[in-house]
Amino acid sequence: MEFPKPTTLGEALFAKRTHPNAAPSTGGTEVMVALNLDRRRPSARLGLSRVPEPARCGPDRPHPRLGSA
């Protein structure tokens, strides 16, 4: 299984285009549970823990911003 680990949002988008069936994750628990239960067999995992945008939280006028990670 391939496991690209991009460090920028642009690299992450490129990796997803290159591996459209890749399972994105920031930790891996959800992907590993699915693998262990044989519910999902992605061709690749896309590690997003090094990409800063999903982890950003804080004020973003007029609403607060909560990153997906």
C-alpha positions, 0 to 999 in steps of 0.5 A: 500500500502506498502512503504519500505524506504531503507537507503542503495543501498543494501536495495533498491535492496532487496526491489525491489526484494521483491516487483518487482511491487513497484514504485520507487521514491525520491519525490512522485509527479510522483507516486501520479499523476499516482495514482490520474489519475488512470494510475497506481496502484503499489502494493508498493511504494519504497522510495529512498530519504534516499539512497545517491547514486541516489543524488550524483553528481560531477566529476567522471573521465573522465565524470561528474556523475549526479545522477538520483535523 
